[in-house]
């Protein structure tokens, strides 16, 4: 195993950057041997939001290959999926990385591959972790949810919880998150077949909800894993920190990217309506975007380092190449009070954003996904750090 390479990056006034290429055998990440460097235009910059929040960006991990999902364990370790089929466990404090799993049956073509990741709410005691990935089978590609157990920075004991979710090289959804109710929520795309999104008997084009063992909760609206339907390609979900509302972001069709508030059993319209269109018994989005921003991961800020970010929703955007900050109206928390584009064009395509216990705001890039323009050090994980 090659040694981990640590590099101090000029984007940060303190700390170091972990080069992920040295975190396994030579074949576990076939990226070229590039020397990490800061993104053009952002070196040493201090950014200021519309309401005066000042921050800089620290890149903490370099040379990942299409990182798709980020999740922090209670002990501070960062779990990362890479779409070609790898899970890495990164110790930011110790500046080390371990290759925890390589999937042998992953179908990593187009938008498909290893996507979502979530840690069990009782991870400290049970060490359980959940993955959403596209699997190659004799009958074709399918999406599935598989539970693993972590031990010594390795993943084993796989158990398939949901299988045969329709898959394609586009519109695979893929986000996993545990809700405040302790249940596992799963976003699935329509697999490029819009009719499936309106079919409550299909698992495609939905937000699903299951128990941690994969069984269907008794309170689900259709006595199946389906929680809501009429979705095109949802890739981001999170819950409002105060009132528990579930917010979602999904890719639209030639624009019309949406942000929705999700309620059980509701039809969100695709493909019958999108954007500002309406039909009886279908819900239109809280807001939508033309031209497209391609929203992916979303997170409400829950930390203490940025008090003005409290209960703000942050959205990672791919085509938009920015981190979208969405402020909600405290008096009407399902109404958007303002929006702001942070880091516009500074880091390229942004896939996921998370708000862990350390109070920083982390995001990852996807410039090596075939649609971006990778620079030195891509793909990267970085965090927003306050500047006084």
Buried (B, 14 or more C-beta within 10 A) or exposed (E): EEEBBEBEBEBBEEBBBBBBBBBBEEEBBEBEEBEBBBBEEBEEBEBEBEEEBEBBBBBBBBBBBBBBBBBBBEEBBBBBBBBBBBBBBBBBEEBBBBBBBBBEEBBBBBBBBBBBBBBBBEBEEEBBBBBBBBBBEEEEBBBBBBBBBBEEBBBEEEEEBBBEBBBBBBBBBBBBBBBEEEBBBBBBBBBBBBEBBBBBEBBBBBBBBBBBEBEBBEEBBBEBBBBBBBBBBBBBBBBBBEEEBBBBBBBBBEBBBBBBBBEBEBBBBBBBBBBEEEEEEBBBBBBBBEEBBBBBBBBBBBBEBBEEBBBBBBBBBBBBBBBBBBBBEEEEBEEBEEBBBBBBEBBBBBBBBBBBEBBBBBBBBBBBBEEBEBBBBBBBBBBBBBEE
